[in-house]
Amino acid sequence: MKHHFVKTENHHLLAAAIAFMEERGSLSAPLCLIHGDPGVGKTRNICNYGAENSAVLIKGHVGMNLDGVVWGISKQLGVKHRKNRSEELEDQIAALRSLGTPMIFDEAQFGLSMRWKKIESAGIEYVRHLGEMARISVLLACHNSEVARFSDSAHIRTRISHRVELHGANEADTERFVQELADVTIGEGVGALVYKQTGGKYRLIENAISTLERIAKVKQCNRIELADVSNMTLVVDHEDGLIQKIAPTAKKSLGSK
């Protein structure tokens, strides 16, 4: 299976959001919130944009602190990491102004968990300040379940100029994914079958493509037609199975109290 970036509807949504940010009026509101359910392609899209535009990309993680954010930004910008944080900040601002592209904070909810010198949400406040001073946009990516947390601080929520929700693949996106990434030729109607079985979840689509390739190998052919797979299960959505099993258990526990 090929692994190049495929331009789906989410790519166009992200491009429109970035265009909006570039034309915004208030430079003191540099934040753009990009959110979606797990697996809809947030990281895939922002990393592709970042690579094409030499943008600074920060990847949030459990236990991340402000020093980690500052060090990561300096490393990507080629700025010397200094003991004097104010000097390092000025160097970062100058480098970002020269670069002129948005800064990206993936899994940005981890920037809300930081506290530094009595400053809540220190990671988000730091990149917000950088964006404002460098006059660039800052793209914050998170899961839908984390969106409400960005409204807890008025200082942060009033700096969000735009927000966009990315979605799972529609049928056309799924067809494009299958046609572009499969190492075998895919016949008409197969993409629709993949969409029906995956619900547009990109990770499942990729697994379905691998199944199609294995079927082609077994059949010793270079093309898969709908008739070859119409009665087959190409992929199993274990997430749905987990939800269905957990929900009844939860209801039973509540009823027994």
C-alpha positions in Angstrom: 0.0 0.0 0.0 1.2 3.5 -0.8 1.3 6.0 2.0 1.4 9.4 0.3 -0.9 12.2 1.4 -4.4 12.2 -0.2 -6.3 15.5 -0.5 -9.7 14.9 0.9 -12.5 17.3 2.0 -10.6 17.9 5.3 -7.6 19.2 3.3 -9.9 21.9 1.7 -11.4 22.7 5.1 -8.0 23.3 6.6 -6.9 25.4 3.7 -9.9 27.6 4.1 -9.3 28.0 7.8 -5.7 29.0 7.2 -6.8 31.5 4.5 -9.3 33.0 7.0 -6.6 33.4 9.6 -4.2 35.1 7.1 -6.9 37.7 6.4 -8.1 38.2 10.0 -8.2 41.7 11.4 -7.0 41.3 14.9 -3.4 40.3 15.3 -3.9 39.9 19.0 -6.2 36.9 18.3 -3.8 34.5 16.5 -5.4 31.2 17.5 -7.3 28.8 15.3 -8.8 25.7 16.9 -8.9 22.6 14.7 -10.8 19.7 16.1 -12.5 16.4 15.3 -13.1 12.9 16.5 -10.2 10.5 16.8 -9.1 9.1 13.5 -10.5 11.7 11.2 -7.1 12.9 9.9 -6.3 15.9 12.0 -2.6 15.1 12.4 -2.3 13.8 8.9 -3.6 17.1 7.5 -1.7 19.5 9.7 1.6 17.6 9.3 1.2 17.6 5.6 0.6 21.4 5.7 3.5 21.9 8.1 5.9 19.9 5.9 4.9 21.8 2.7 5.2 25.2 4.3 8.2 24.7 6.7 5.9 25.4 9.6 6.9 24.8 13.3 5.1 21.8 14.6 4.8 21.0 18.3 3.4 17.6 19.3 1.8 17.6 22.8 2.0 14.6 25.0 1.3 13.4 28.6 3.6 15.1 31.1 4.8 17.8 28.7 5.9 21.0 30.4 6.6 24.5 29.3 10.4 23.8 29.0 9.5 21.1 26.5 7.4 23.5 24.4 10.1 26.2 24.4 12.9 23.7 23.6 10.9 22.1 20.8 10.2 25.5 19.1 13.8 26.6 19.4 15.0 23.3 17.9 12.8 23.6 14.9 13.7 27.2 14.4 17.4 26.7 14.8 17.4 29.1 17.8 19.9 28.6 20.6 18.3 27.3 23.8 19.3 29.9 26.4 19.1 30.0 30.2 17.6 33.5 29.8 14.1 32.7 28.6 13.4 36.3 27.6 16.3 36.4 25.2 15.3 33.0 23.8 11.8 34.3 23.3 13.0 37.3 21.4 15.1 35.0 19.1 12.0 32.9 18.5 9.9 35.8 17.6 12.5 37.1 15.1 12.8 33.7 13.5 9.0 33.2 13.3 8.6 36.6 11.7 11.2 35.7 9.1 9.6 32.3 8.5 6.1 33.9 8.1 4.1 30.6 8.3 1.7 29.4 11.0 2.9 27.5 14.0 1.1 24.2 14.8 0.4 22.7 18.2 -1.0 19.1 17.7 -2.7 17.5 20.8 -2.9 21.1 22.1 -5.0 20.1 25.1 -1.7 19.1 26.8 -0.8 22.8 26.7 -3.8 23.5 28.9 -2.5 21.2 31.6 0.7 23.2 32.2 1.2 25.7 35.0 4.3 27.9 35.3 4.8 30.7 37.8 1.1 30.8 38.6 0.2 31.1 34.9 -2.5 28.6 34.0 -2.4 26.9 30.5 1.2 28.0 30.2 1.8 26.1 27.0 -1.1 27.7 25.1 -0.3 31.1 26.5 3.3 30.8 25.4 2.5 30.0 21.7 -0.3 32.6 21.8 2.2 35.2 22.8 4.6 34.1 20.1 1.9 34.2 17.4 0.8 37.7 18.5 4.3 39.1 18.6 5.5 37.4 15.4 2.2 38.3 13.6 1.5 34.7 12.5 -1.3 32.3 13.1 -1.2 29.4 15.6 -3.1 26.3 14.8 -4.3 24.3 17.8 -5.4 20.8 17.0 -7.4 18.6 19.5 -10.1 16.0 19.9 -13.8 17.1 20.0 -13.9 16.0 23.6 -11.3 18.6 24.6 -12.9 21.7 22.8 -14.8 23.0 25.8 -11.6 23.2 27.8 -10.4 26.0 25.6 -13.2 28.2 26.8 -12.3 27.9 30.5 -9.9 30.9 30.3 -11.3 34.1 28.9 -7.7 35.1 28.0 -7.5 32.1 25.6 -11.0 31.9 24.2 -11.0 35.6 23.2 -7.8 35.0 21.3 -9.4 32.3 19.1 -10.3 33.9 15.8 -11.6 30.8 14.0 -12.4 27.2 14.6 -13.0 24.3 12.1 -14.1 20.7 12.6 -12.6 18.0 10.5 -14.7 14.9 9.7 -14.3 11.3 8.7 -14.2 10.5 5.0 -17.3 10.7 3.0 -17.9 8.2 0.1 -16.0 10.4 -2.4 -13.1 10.7 0.0 -13.1 7.0 0.6 -13.1 6.3 -3.2 -10.2 8.7 -3.6 -8.2 7.0 -0.8 -8.7 3.5 -2.1 -7.9 4.5 -5.7 -4.7 6.4 -4.8 -3.3 4.2 -2.1 -4.0 0.6 -3.3 -1.1 -1.1 -5.1 -3.7 -2.9 -7.3 -6.3 -1.4 -9.6 -9.7 -1.0 -7.9 -12.8 -1.5 -9.9 -16.1 0.5 -9.8 -18.1 0.1 -6.6 -15.3 -1.3 -4.4 -14.8 2.2 -2.9 -18.5 2.4 -1.9 -18.2 -1.0 -0.3 -15.2 0.1 1.7 -17.1 3.2 2.8 -20.1 1.1 3.9 -17.9 -1.2 6.0 -15.6 1.5 7.5 -18.0 4.4 8.0 -15.3 6.7 6.7 -12.7 6.0 9.5 -9.3 6.5 7.9 -7.5 3.8 9.9 -10.1 1.3 8.9 -10.0 2.4 5.3 -6.2 1.7 5.3 -6.8 -1.7 6.8 -9.4 -2.4 4.1 -7.0 -1.5 1.4 -4.5 -4.0 2.8 -7.2 -6.6 2.7 -7.9 -5.8 -0.9 -4.3 -6.2 -1.8 -4.0 -9.6 0.0 -7.1 -10.8 -1.9 -5.5 -9.7 -5.2 -2.3 -11.6 -4.2 -4.3 -14.8 -3.4 -6.2 -14.5 -6.7 -2.9 -13.7 -8.5 -4.4 -10.7 -10.2 -3.7 -6.9 -10.4 -7.3 -5.7 -10.3 -10.1 -6.2 -7.8 -13.7 -6.0 -9.0 -16.8 -5.6 -6.8 -17.8 -9.1 -7.7 -14.6 -10.4 -6.1 -15.3 -8.9 -2.6 -19.1 -8.1 -2.5 -19.8 -10.8 0.0 -16.6 -10.4 2.1 -15.9 -8.6 5.3 -12.9 -6.4 4.5 -12.4 -4.9 7.9 -13.9 -5.2 11.4 -14.7 -2.1 13.5 -13.6 -3.2 16.9 -14.5 0.3 18.3 -18.2 -0.3 17.7 -17.9 -3.7 19.3 -16.3 -2.3 22.4 -19.0 0.5 22.7 -21.8 -2.0 22.3 -20.4 -4.3 25.0 -19.5 -1.5 27.5 -22.8 0.4 27.3 -25.0 -2.5 28.5 -22.6 -3.3 31.3 -22.7 0.4 32.4 -26.5 0.4 32.4 -26.6 -2.9 34.4 -24.3 -1.4 37.0 -26.4 1.7 37.4 -29.6 -0.4 37.7 -28.2 -2.5 40.5 -27.4 0.5 42.7 
